[in-house]
Amino acid sequence: MSNTQSFSVFIDTIIICSCTAFVIMLGAVAPGATSVFSFSDPMMGILAMVNLLALAMLFPFALRVLKDFRRQLKAGVDRPVFDPAKFPDLDIDATAWTDRD
């Protein structure tokens, strides 16, 4: 790459960064931005509630798998391995958990 091409890429990068910074600052101080925040804040709250609900629903399954892991450690297994056959009710794809040594 020649010096002229390198300088052109540098100038292009400066222009793109400057335009991006300008748009960000314009969006931050725009008078209409308050309506965007008024809409987005409740939506983020709803999203958080949905995520917390999903975590609460997955918690019992995670505890069962964690108990199996700890049981293997207590039994002296050096490297505990997840066995999907121990959890037939979870509908786990057994082919995804093959030995990869």
C-alpha positions in Angstrom: 0.0 0.0 0.0 1.5 3.3 -1.0 1.7 6.4 1.2 -1.1 8.1 -0.8 -3.4 5.2 -0.3 -2.5 4.9 3.4 -3.2 8.7 3.9 -6.5 8.3 2.0 -7.6 5.5 4.4 -6.6 7.6 7.3 -8.6 10.6 6.1 -11.6 8.3 5.5 -11.4 6.9 9.0 -11.2 10.4 10.5 -14.3 11.5 8.5 -16.3 8.4 9.5 -15.4 8.8 13.2 -16.2 12.5 13.1 -19.6 12.0 11.5 -20.4 9.2 14.0 -19.4 11.4 16.9 -21.6 14.3 15.5 -24.6 12.0 15.1 -24.2 10.7 18.7 -23.9 14.2 20.2 -26.9 15.4 18.1 -29.0 12.5 19.3 -28.0 13.1 22.9 -29.1 16.7 23.0 -32.1 16.6 20.6 -35.3 17.8 22.1 -37.2 14.8 20.8 -34.8 12.5 22.6 -36.9 12.7 25.7 -39.7 10.9 24.0 -37.3 8.1 23.0 -36.1 7.7 26.6 -39.7 7.8 27.8 -40.5 4.9 25.6 -37.3 2.9 26.0 -37.1 3.0 29.8 -40.3 1.0 30.3 -39.4 -1.3 27.5 -36.1 -2.1 29.1 -38.0 -2.8 32.4 -40.3 -5.2 30.6 -37.3 -6.9 29.0 -35.6 -7.2 32.4 -38.8 -8.8 33.9 -39.0 -11.3 31.0 -35.3 -12.3 31.6 -35.9 -12.7 35.3 -38.9 -14.9 34.7 -36.9 -17.0 32.3 -34.1 -17.3 34.9 -36.6 -18.3 37.5 -38.0 -21.0 35.3 -34.6 -22.4 34.4 -33.3 -22.4 38.0 -34.6 -25.8 39.1 -33.0 -27.5 36.0 -29.7 -25.7 36.6 -29.7 -26.9 40.2 -30.2 -30.5 39.2 -27.3 -30.4 36.8 -25.2 -28.6 39.4 -26.0 -31.3 42.0 -24.9 -34.0 39.5 -21.6 -32.1 39.0 -21.0 -31.8 42.7 -21.9 -35.5 43.2 -19.3 -36.5 40.7 -16.7 -34.3 42.4 -17.5 -35.8 45.8 -17.2 -39.3 44.3 -13.6 -38.4 43.3 -14.1 -37.9 39.6 -11.1 -35.9 38.3 -13.0 -34.4 35.4 -16.8 -34.4 35.8 -18.7 -35.1 32.6 -22.2 -34.2 31.8 -24.3 -37.3 31.0 -27.6 -36.4 29.2 -28.9 -39.9 29.9 -29.2 -38.9 33.6 -31.7 -36.2 32.6 -34.1 -37.9 30.1 -36.9 -35.4 31.0 -34.9 -32.4 29.8 -35.0 -33.5 26.1 -31.3 -32.9 25.6 -29.6 -33.7 22.3 -27.1 -36.4 23.3 -25.1 -36.0 20.2 -24.1 -32.5 21.3 -22.4 -34.0 24.4 -20.0 -36.5 23.0 -16.5 -37.0 24.4 -14.2 -34.6 22.6 -10.8 -35.8 23.9 
